[in-house]
Amino acid sequence: MLPMLAGVLGSQDRLGALHAAVPDMALPDGDFDALARLAAGLFEAPIALVTLVDQEWQWFKAAVGTTETRMRTEESFCAHTIAGGDGAFVVLDASCHPVFRYRRNDTPFLQFYAGVPILIDGKAVGTVCVLDAAPRHGVSTKQIEELRRIGDLAASLLKLKDETRWRAQREDALLGEQQRLAMALQAANVGSWLWDIRVGTVACDGAMMRMFGLQAEGTASAKAVFSAIHPDDRAATFAKLRQAMAADEEYDGMFRIRASGRWLLGRGRVHTRDGNGVPLTFLGMTIDVSEQQTAVQRTRLLLKELNHRVKNTLAMLQSLARQTLRQTSDPAEFMTAFAGRLQAISEAHVLLSEYEWGTIRLSELISKQLRPYVSDYLEQVELHKDEILLGPDQAVGLGLVLHELATNAVKYGSLSVPKGKIVLTARGVVEEGGAVLHLTWTEVGGPPVSEPRRRGFGSLLIERSLDKIIGSSVKVEYMPAGVTALIRLPL
């Protein structure tokens, strides 16, 4: 192949235009067959081709008179058509042509050739050509002009196919993006909608329809959508929508769904207006915020409960402080006694806070209150229990009782000696249709015990810490072998 010809065929600009426009050039395309037949009829030629030409191969997109689908460019007439730019290339008799008379002998029968380039963005990427085994004396200007028009049609068809392919790819990409967006919105419990204000319809995605308890994805009447909103929230929702449309602001409102009671957050704004500024469509999204709203409500209830508990606790602390002061005039002794009782209340509060002031397990309360008074909890506290849950009042009151019993045991009872221990038995029983805790405190292994001559505040506190709970009682018995307390606590 001539160096100049090889340079033209190998041009990166030309090859770039070719590969960008026709990525599948090796495949024949029936859409070009009519152009090949038209060219053959124009010249009454036995062979006609619509080809694409790269650096090494000439590919036949359509062919008349041959079953071949490609040939090497070094053997091709069309390579010279490509090298000629935008002009036609004609060989009347190849046997007399200064270039082709020396061609290889494998295609000696092709003597006549006429071809025009297919131009894409000014680059010759292929040809429309006719061939014959017999030489010819000439071709008319009209034939060349018509062949050039066929070449232009082939270029237009290639461009159209390229545009169609890119459009399909963009649509596929857009569809994929829409599907990913829809999946993301669905995962996030977000629904989208477009309200056609004049027609009175709302185009909704599947998530939006499910949130409102409507039928499958599609278009619903605006009346059906708005009727799904809880009646108590409907007027405020309408008012916010009207305000957003009038002021050209973003709508932002929260409402409940009538059927399910779920909370939704709606956001959106006017999408289009007519020439007079009247809203035509309203675009928005709806987010399911039921869980967040439930958490807010739970937090409010928790704060309300906490405020109530704090007030009760402060009143209890004032009473404890006064009663403790009455029992002792020694500041150090007062601080020791009062701090212990304060710590007992604090431990119960910590447990209740961990469970958001719901219920806590009896075993956890016992552990919290007794561990500070023993060196080896597992050895010195023997617990036989049913699984019992305590509410806030039961936990705080019983915590104080356990604290006072443990304090007395450390001073005078079984916990005052290394081998002493506490045996606790807790059973849940049903009495008169209600659940009741029977808790027995028994001190074992301590010094002999006798009933005190004077009842101190600690004894009174043991008996009265559960006064707020109707039907509760604490009975302390000073047996020689150790103190026993019998606690009855309605649950």
C-alpha positions in Angstrom: 0.0 0.0 0.0 1.2 3.5 -0.8 2.5 5.4 2.2 0.2 8.3 1.6 -2.8 6.0 1.4 -1.8 4.2 4.6 -1.5 7.6 6.3 -5.0 8.6 5.3 -6.5 5.3 6.3 -4.7 5.3 9.7 -5.7 8.9 10.6 -6.8 8.9 14.2 -9.4 11.6 13.5 -10.9 9.5 10.7 -10.8 6.3 12.7 -12.2 8.1 15.8 -15.2 9.4 13.8 -15.7 5.9 12.3 -15.6 4.0 15.6 -17.7 6.6 17.4 -20.5 6.5 14.7 -20.4 2.7 14.0 -19.2 0.6 16.9 -20.6 -2.6 15.2 -19.2 -2.0 11.7 -18.3 -5.7 11.1 -22.0 -6.7 11.1 -24.0 -6.4 7.9 -27.1 -4.2 8.3 -30.2 -4.9 6.2 -31.2 -1.2 6.5 -28.5 -0.4 3.9 -29.6 -3.1 1.4 -32.0 -0.7 -0.4 -29.1 1.8 -1.0 -26.9 -0.9 -2.4 -29.7 -2.0 -4.8 -30.3 1.6 -5.8 -26.7 2.1 -6.7 -26.5 -1.2 -8.7 -29.6 -0.2 -10.7 -28.2 3.3 -11.3 -25.1 1.9 -13.1 -26.7 -1.4 -14.2 -23.7 -3.0 -12.4 -23.6 -6.6 -11.1 -22.0 -5.6 -7.9 -22.8 -2.7 -5.5 -21.5 -2.2 -1.9 -22.1 0.0 1.1 -18.9 -0.2 3.0 -17.0 1.0 6.1 -13.3 1.3 5.9 -10.8 1.1 8.8 -7.1 0.8 8.7 -6.8 -2.8 7.6 -10.2 -4.0 6.5 -13.1 -2.8 4.4 -16.4 -4.1 5.9 -19.6 -4.6 3.8 -22.7 -3.3 5.6 -24.7 -4.1 2.5 -23.8 -5.9 -0.7 -25.4 -6.8 -4.1 -23.8 -9.5 -6.2 -21.4 -11.0 -3.6 -21.6 -13.0 -0.5 -18.3 -11.6 0.9 -18.5 -9.5 4.0 -15.1 -7.9 4.0 -11.8 -7.5 2.2 -8.4 -6.0 3.0 -7.9 -2.4 2.3 -4.6 -3.0 0.4 -6.7 -4.8 -2.3 -9.5 -2.3 -2.3 -10.6 0.3 -4.8 -12.4 2.0 -1.9 -9.2 2.9 -0.1 -8.5 5.3 -2.9 -12.0 6.8 -2.6 -11.3 7.4 1.1 -8.0 9.0 0.3 -9.6 11.3 -2.3 -11.6 13.2 0.4 -15.1 14.1 -0.6 -14.8 13.5 -4.4 -15.9 10.5 -6.5 -13.3 8.0 -7.6 -13.8 6.2 -10.9 -11.8 3.4 -12.6 -13.1 2.7 -16.1 -10.6 -0.1 -16.9 -8.4 -1.4 -14.1 -6.2 -3.3 -16.6 -5.0 0.1 -18.0 -4.9 2.0 -14.8 -1.4 3.0 -13.6 -2.1 1.8 -10.1 -4.4 -1.2 -10.5 -2.9 -2.9 -13.5 -0.2 -4.3 -11.1 -2.7 -5.6 -8.6 -2.5 -9.2 -7.3 -4.1 -11.8 -9.5 -6.7 -13.0 -7.0 -9.3 -10.4 -8.2 -8.5 -10.0 -11.9 -12.2 -9.9 -13.0 -13.1 -6.5 -11.5 -12.2 -3.9 -14.2 -14.8 -1.1 -13.5 -15.2 0.8 -10.3 -17.1 4.0 -9.3 -17.4 5.0 -5.7 -18.2 8.0 -3.5 -17.2 8.5 0.2 -19.6 8.4 3.1 -18.8 11.5 5.1 -19.4 11.7 8.9 -18.5 15.1 10.4 -16.3 15.8 7.3 -14.4 12.5 7.7 -14.6 9.8 5.0 -15.5 6.6 7.0 -16.8 4.4 4.2 -18.1 4.3 0.6 -21.0 3.5 -1.7 -19.6 1.9 -4.8 -20.4 -0.2 -7.9 -18.2 -2.7 -9.7 -18.2 -4.7 -12.9 -16.0 -7.4 -14.5 -16.1 -5.6 -17.8 -14.5 -2.2 -18.4 -16.5 0.8 -19.4 -16.0 3.7 -21.8 -17.3 6.3 -19.4 -19.9 7.4 -16.8 -22.3 10.3 -16.9 -22.2 13.3 -14.6 -25.7 12.5 -13.5 -24.8 9.0 -12.5 -22.0 10.4 -10.3 -24.3 13.0 -8.8 -27.0 10.3 -8.0 -24.3 8.1 -6.5 -23.2 11.0 -4.3 -26.8 11.4 -3.2 -26.9 7.7 -2.2 -23.7 8.3 -0.3 -25.3 11.2 1.5 -28.3 9.0 2.3 -26.0 6.3 3.8 -24.2 9.0 5.9 -27.6 10.3 7.1 -28.7 6.7 7.9 -25.5 6.1 9.9 -26.0 9.4 11.8 -29.6 8.5 12.5 -28.7 5.0 13.8 -25.9 6.5 15.9 -28.3 9.1 17.4 -30.9 6.3 18.0 -28.3 4.2 19.7 -27.1 7.0 21.9 -30.7 7.9 22.7 -31.5 4.3 23.7 -28.4 4.2 25.9 -29.3 7.5 27.5 -32.9 6.3 28.0 -31.6 3.0 29.5 -29.3 5.0 31.8 -32.1 7.3 32.7 -34.4 4.4 33.4 -31.7 2.8 35.5 -31.3 6.0 37.4 -35.0 6.3 37.9 -35.2 2.7 39.1 -32.3 3.3 41.6 -34.0 6.5 42.7 -37.3 4.7 43.1 -35.6 2.0 45.2 -33.8 4.6 47.3 -37.0 6.5 47.9 -38.8 3.3 48.7 -36.1 2.2 51.2 -36.3 5.6 52.8 -40.1 5.5 53.0 -40.4 8.5 50.6 -43.2 8.8 48.1 -43.3 11.3 45.2 -46.4 13.0 43.6 -47.5 15.5 41.0 -50.8 17.3 41.5 -52.5 18.6 38.3 -54.5 21.3 39.9 -56.7 22.1 36.9 -57.6 18.4 36.1 -57.9 17.4 39.7 -55.6 14.4 39.6 -52.5 13.3 41.4 -49.8 11.2 39.7 -48.3 9.0 42.5 -45.5 6.5 42.7 -46.1 3.1 44.5 -44.7 4.3 47.9 -47.0 7.3 47.9 -50.0 5.1 47.1 -49.2 2.7 49.9 -48.7 5.5 52.4 -52.2 6.8 51.6 -53.8 3.4 51.5 -54.8 3.8 47.8 -54.6 1.4 44.9 -51.5 0.5 42.8 -49.1 3.0 41.4 -50.6 5.4 38.9 -53.0 8.4 39.0 -55.6 9.0 41.6 -58.1 11.8 42.0 -57.1 14.7 44.2 -60.3 14.1 46.2 -59.3 10.5 47.0 -55.8 11.6 48.1 -56.9 14.5 50.3 -59.8 12.4 51.8 -57.1 9.9 53.0 -55.8 12.6 55.4 -57.1 12.4 58.9 -60.1 14.9 59.3 -58.4 16.6 62.3 -55.3 17.4 60.1 -57.0 18.1 56.7 -57.9 21.8 57.2 -54.4 22.7 58.4 -52.9 20.8 55.4 -55.1 22.6 52.9 -54.2 26.0 54.5 -50.5 25.3 54.2 -50.8 24.2 50.6 -52.8 27.4 49.7 -50.3 29.6 51.4 -47.4 27.9 49.6 -49.1 28.4 46.2 -50.0 32.0 46.9 -46.6 33.0 48.2 -44.6 30.8 45.8 -43.0 29.2 48.8 -42.2 25.6 49.8 -45.0 23.6 51.4 -43.9 21.8 54.6 -46.5 20.1 56.7 -47.1 17.1 58.9 -50.4 15.1 59.0 -51.8 11.7 59.8 -53.5 9.2 57.5 -57.0 8.4 58.4 -57.0 4.7 57.9 -53.6 3.7 59.3 -52.9 6.6 61.8 -49.4 6.9 60.4 -47.7 10.2 60.4 -46.5 11.7 57.1 -44.3 14.7 56.3 -45.2 16.5 53.1 -42.9 18.8 51.2 -43.2 20.5 47.7 -43.9 23.6 45.7 -45.6 24.9 42.6 -44.0 23.2 39.5 -45.7 25.2 36.7 -47.9 28.3 36.3 -49.8 29.7 33.4 -49.2 33.1 31.8 -51.2 34.8 34.5 -49.2 33.2 37.3 -52.0 30.7 38.3 -50.6 27.4 39.6 -51.0 24.5 37.2 -49.1 21.7 38.8 -47.7 21.1 42.3 -44.7 18.7 42.7 -43.8 17.2 46.0 -42.8 14.2 48.1 -44.1 12.6 51.2 -42.0 11.0 54.0 -43.3 8.4 56.5 -42.1 9.8 59.9 -44.3 7.6 62.1 -41.4 6.1 63.9 -39.8 9.5 64.6 -43.2 10.9 65.7 -43.7 7.9 68.0 -40.3 8.6 69.5 -41.2 12.2 70.0 -44.4 11.3 71.7 -42.5 8.7 73.9 -40.0 11.3 74.8 -42.7 13.7 75.8 -44.4 11.1 78.0 -41.0 10.2 79.4 -40.3 13.8 80.3 -43.7 14.1 81.9 -43.2 11.0 83.9 -39.7 12.2 84.9 -41.0 15.5 86.0 -43.6 13.7 88.1 -41.0 11.4 89.6 -38.6 14.3 90.3 -41.3 16.1 92.3 -42.1 13.0 94.3 -38.4 12.3 94.9 -37.8 15.8 96.1 -40.7 15.5 98.5 -39.3 12.2 99.7 -35.8 13.6 100.1 -37.2 16.5 102.2 -39.0 14.1 104.4 -36.0 11.9 104.8 -33.8 14.8 105.6 -36.2 16.1 108.3 -36.7 12.6 109.9 -33.0 11.8 109.8 -32.2 15.1 111.5 -34.7 14.3 114.2 -32.9 11.1 115.0 -29.4 12.5 115.3 -27.7 15.8 116.3 -24.3 14.7 115.1 -23.6 16.3 111.6 -21.3 13.5 110.6 -23.8 10.8 111.6 -26.5 12.7 109.8 -24.5 12.9 106.6 -23.7 9.2 106.7 -27.3 8.1 107.3 -28.8 10.6 104.8 -26.2 9.9 102.1 -26.9 6.2 102.3 -30.6 6.7 101.8 -30.0 9.2 99.0 -27.7 6.6 97.3 -30.5 4.0 97.6 -33.0 6.3 95.8 -30.3 7.2 93.2 -29.6 3.5 92.4 -33.3 2.9 91.8 -33.5 6.0 89.6 -30.5 4.9 87.6 -32.1 1.6 86.8 -35.4 3.1 85.9 -33.7 5.6 83.6 -32.0 2.8 81.8 -35.4 1.3 81.1 -37.0 4.7 80.3 -39.0 4.6 83.5 -40.8 1.5 82.5 -40.3 -1.7 84.5 -37.1 -3.2 85.9 -36.2 -6.7 87.1 -36.3 -7.4 90.9 -33.0 -9.2 90.7 -31.3 -6.0 89.2 -32.7 -3.9 92.0 -31.5 -6.3 94.7 -28.0 -6.4 93.2 -27.8 -2.6 93.0 -28.9 -2.1 96.6 -26.9 -4.9 98.3 -23.5 -5.0 96.5 -22.1 -2.0 98.3 -22.6 -3.8 101.7 -21.0 -7.2 100.9 -17.5 -8.2 99.9 -18.6 -11.2 97.9 -22.1 -10.9 96.5 -22.4 -14.4 95.3 -21.3 -15.9 98.6 -23.2 -13.5 100.9 -26.4 -13.1 99.0 -28.5 -16.2 98.3 -31.4 -15.4 96.0 -34.4 -17.7 95.2 -36.8 -15.8 93.0 -39.4 -15.8 90.3 -38.9 -13.4 87.4 -40.5 -10.3 88.8 -40.9 -6.9 87.1 -41.3 -3.7 89.2 -42.8 -0.3 88.3 -41.2 3.0 89.3 -43.1 3.4 92.6 -42.4 -0.2 93.6 -38.7 0.1 92.7 -38.0 3.3 94.6 -39.9 2.2 97.7 -38.5 -1.3 97.8 -35.0 0.0 97.1 -35.2 2.1 100.3 -36.5 -0.9 102.3 -33.6 -3.1 101.1 -31.1 -0.3 101.9 -32.3 0.1 105.5 -32.3 -3.7 106.0 -28.8 -3.9 104.6 -27.6 -1.0 106.7 -28.9 -2.6 109.9 -27.4 -6.0 108.9 -24.0 -4.4 108.5 -24.2 -2.6 111.9 -25.9 -5.3 114.0 -26.8 -8.3 111.9 -25.4 -11.0 109.7 -23.4 -8.7 107.5 -21.4 -7.5 110.5 -19.4 -10.8 110.5 -17.4 -12.4 107.6 -19.5 -15.6 107.4 -22.9 -14.0 107.6 -25.2 -13.9 104.6 -28.6 -12.8 103.4 -31.2 -15.3 102.0 -33.9 -13.7 99.8 -36.9 -15.5 98.6 -39.2 -13.8 96.1 -42.3 -15.3 94.7 -45.0 -13.9 92.5 -48.5 -15.0 93.5 -52.1 -14.1 92.5 -54.3 -12.8 95.3 -57.9 -11.7 94.6 -57.2 -11.5 90.9 -54.1 -9.4 91.2 -50.4 -10.1 91.1 -48.5 -9.7 94.4 -44.8 -10.0 95.3 -44.0 -12.0 98.5 -40.4 -11.2 99.4 -38.7 -12.8 102.5 -35.5 -11.3 103.9 -33.6 -13.8 106.2 -30.3 -13.1 107.9 -28.1 -16.2 108.5 -24.8 -16.7 110.3 -24.8 -13.4 112.3 -24.7 -12.7 116.0 -27.7 -13.3 118.2 -30.4 -10.7 117.7 -32.9 -9.2 120.1 -35.6 -6.7 119.4 -34.4 -3.1 120.0 -35.9 -1.3 122.9 -36.4 1.9 120.9 -37.6 2.1 117.3 -35.4 4.4 115.3 -36.1 6.2 112.0 -34.6 3.3 110.1 -37.3 0.9 111.5 -40.0 3.4 110.7 -38.6 3.9 107.1 -38.7 0.1 106.5 -42.3 0.0 107.5 -43.4 3.2 105.6 -41.4 3.2 102.4 -44.1 1.4 100.6 -47.0 3.4 102.0 -47.7 4.9 98.6 -48.6 1.5 97.2 -52.0 0.4 98.5 -52.0 -3.1 100.0 -48.3 -3.2 100.6 -46.8 -4.2 104.0 -43.5 -4.8 105.6 -43.2 -6.9 108.8 -39.8 -7.2 110.6 -39.2 -10.0 113.1 -36.2 -10.1 115.4 -35.5 -13.8 115.7 -32.5 -14.9 117.8 -30.9 -16.5 114.7 -31.3 -13.3 112.7 -33.6 -10.6 111.5 -36.4 -11.7 109.2 -38.5 -9.3 107.1 -41.7 -10.3 105.3 -42.6 -7.9 102.4 -45.9 -7.9 100.5 -46.0 -5.7 97.5 -48.9 -5.5 94.9 -47.5 -5.4 91.4 
